[in-house]
């Protein structure tokens, strides 16, 4: 295995494992007033909506068709985004709720849906990290750092709801780890056989579908879950903090 390939795998692993760093916040959750749930869910909603609006949807729009006409590109982007919303709604409807409790109703679903969306997000991210690092190690390191920054709050968005609904720290950490290691899965798929066949049109559709899932999670699950035990002012504050941190990570990536 060439050194560039080995480094690409290492960088994909670093980007993925950073999800667990975010999940470790559950070990500092000593209060009983659900404040950490409000902070984490609001913050995660800001992260997900920012990623969707500033990264995934623009990428889809730019890649979806090789035409200069804006209208068909916009329509296709919206169609794929709606498909993502529908997928998220179906997951929400049919996901088992045996872990839900009276005090934390819906948190388990929030954690699982967040994990599914982030796995779908991380696989193409892993592909991109691997391909970039294999061809330009310096750019790959910069990309890895930026991805790691926004994988930390993604880990929070999975681990906190899972922990508060199941009271099982190991389960919360393992679910966050699973989502993070999908980054490595993406790099493995790219190395084995995907890279030659993935084109802009496939990636474009996938980006918009993931954006639809994340937007639905944020608006329908995360923000209502945060507001339930808090005030609108606090929800907006932590939402904006998450949004701004993602803007900074995008600037570092560029």
N, C-alpha and C positions, 0 to 999 in steps of 0.2 A: 504494500500500500504506500503510495507516494506521501511525502511529508505534508503536502498541501491538503490532501484528502484527510489525513489524520487530524491536522489542525482544524479543518472544517467540522469534523465530528466533535472535537473537544469544545469548540465554540458553540455548537448547537446544544451540547449538554449543559454548558454554563448558562446559556440563555434560558433553557428549560428548568434547571434546578432552582433558579431564582424565584420561581413560583412558590417553592417551599418556604423561602425567606418570609414572604408575605403571610403564609399560613401560620408561622410561629407566633403571630400576634395573639393567638388564642391562649398562650401560656402567660400572657400579661393581663388577661381578662379576669380581674378579681372582684369586679363589682357586680351587683345583682339588679341594677336598674336598666339593663339593656342599652346603656349608652354606646358601648362598642358596636352594637348592632346598627344603631342609627348612623354612627360615623362611617363604619365599613360599607354599609349598603349605599349610602349617599355618595361616598367617595368612589365606589366601584361603578355606580351609574354614570358619574362624570367621566371616568376613564373609558367606559364602553361607548358612550355616545360620542365622545371626542374621537376615539379610534374610528368609529363608523363614519362620522361626518368629515373628518380631515384626512383619512387614510383610505379606508376600504371603498367607500362610494366614489370618491374622485378617481381612484385607481381603476375601478370598474368602468366608469364613464370614459376614461382615456383609452382603455384597452378593448372595449367591447366590440367595436366595429372599426374597420379601416376606411371610414368615410368622414368627410368634413361636415356633413349635415348634423347639427346638434340634436334635432328632434328624435330621430330613431335611436340614437345612443342613449338619450335621456329616458325614453320609453322602456328600452330593454333593461336599463339600470333599475328603474322602478319595478319592473316585472320581477326581476331576480330578487330584489329587496322584499317584495310582497311574498314571494315563495319562502324566504327566510322567516318572515313573520308567521306565516301559516305553519311552517315546521315547528316553530317555537310554541305556538298555540296548541298543536297536536301533542307535543311532548308534555306540556303543562296539563292537558286534559287527561291523558292516559297514564301519567306517571303515578305509580303507587304512592299512597300517603300514610303508610303504616307507621312512619317515624314521626308524624306530626303530633304535637301535643296541644292541649288547650291554650297554653301560654305562648306557644311558638308556631302556631298554625301557618303553614305555607313556607317556613324557612327551609325545610328539607328540599322542597321542590325548587326553591330559589337556588340553593347550592348545586343541585344536580343539573338544572337547566344551564346555570352559569358554566359548570364544568363541560357540558356538551358543546356549548357555544365556543368556549375557549379552546377545547380540543380541535374543533373545526378550524379555528383561527390559527392555532399553533402549527398544524401540519403544513399548510403552505408557507408559513413563516419559517419553519425548519427547512423546507425546500429552498426558500430564498436565501437563508443564512448559509446553507451548505454550498449552493452554487456560487454565491458571491465570494465566500471565503476561499473556495477552491481556485478562483480566478484572480482575486485581489485580497490578500490576507489583511492588509491595513484597513481596507474598507469593511472587510468582514468583522474585524475587531470592533470598529465603530458601530456597525449594525448590531452586533451582539450586545454591546453596552446599552444601546437604546432599547433593544427588545427586553433586556433584563430589567431595566427600569420600569417598564410598564407591565412586566410579568409579576412583579411584586404585588401591586394592588389587585391583579387578577387572582393571585393566591388568596388574598384577603377575601375577595368576593365569593370564593368557594368555601374556604375553611370556616369562616365565622358562622354562616347560616347552618352548615352541616354540624358544627360543634354545638350550637345553641339548640338545635332540634334533636340531636341524639345524645348529647353530653359525652361524646366519645372523641377524645382528642386524637387518638391514633387514626380513627376513621377519617377525621377532617384532614389530617396531614397526608394520609395516603391518597385521598381524592385529589388534593392539590398536587401531589407528586405525579399522579397519573396524568393530569392535564398538562403538567410541565414536560413530562417525558414524551408527550405527543410531538414536541418539537424535535426530539431525537428521531422519532418514527418518521417524520417528514424528511430528515436528512438521509435516513437509511433508504427510504423509498426513492429519493432523488439519486442516490448512489447506485442502487440496483437496476432500476429500469424506468423511472418516471421522467427524468430530466429530458430525454430526447423527444418525448411525446407531449409534454405539457406546453400548450401554446397560450397566447394572450387571451383568446376567447374563453377557454376553460377557466383560467385564473380569474378573469373578469367576472364571470357568473358566480364563481365561488366567493369572491370578495363581497359581492352585493348580498348574496344569501346569508353570509356570516353577519353582515351589517344589519340585515333585517332581524336576525335572531337576537343580536345584542341590543338593538333599539327596543324590541318588544320586551325583553327581559328588564331593561332599565325602566321603561315607562310603566309596565304592567305589574312588575314584581318588586324590583329593588326600591324604587322611590316610595311606593305605597307602604312597603315593609319598613322603611326607615321612618316615615311620617307617623306610623301607627303609635309609637311610643315617644314622639318628640314634637318639635315645633317646626313650622315651615321655614323659619329663619335659619335654624340649624341645618336642616336638610339642604337648603340652597347653598349655605356656606361650605359644607363639606363636598357637595356636588361640584362647586366651582373650583375648590382646591384640587380635586381629582382631575377635572378638565384642564386646569392650568398646568399641572404636572405632566400630563400627556402632551400638551403643546410644547413644553420644554424638551421632552424626550424626542419629539419629532424634529425639533430644531437641531438637536445633537445628532440625529440620524442623517440629516441632510448635508 
